[in-house]
Amino acid sequence: MSNWTSLWYIWLILLTVFLLLLCGITASCIKFCCRKKRPPVETLSRHPYDLTAIAIDSDSTAHSTVT
């Protein structure tokens, strides 16, 4: 069986995987902590909307076209 210290490329792969995992965990923790400190963002706006009502007579051409 070969010596583990001579297999430098396996150590390099393991180190790369470990660093990627560490970066992912760190980024998740930072994102989680920042989300807790910020006030929640409202998704629905509370601006009033203008509504326009159009009255249609029963004798109008628009009413006969719709029905």
Buried (B, 14 or more C-beta within 10 A) or exposed (E): EEEEEEEEEEEEEEEEEEEEEEEEEEEEEEEEEEEEEEEEEEEEEEEEEEEEEEEEEEEEEEEEEEE
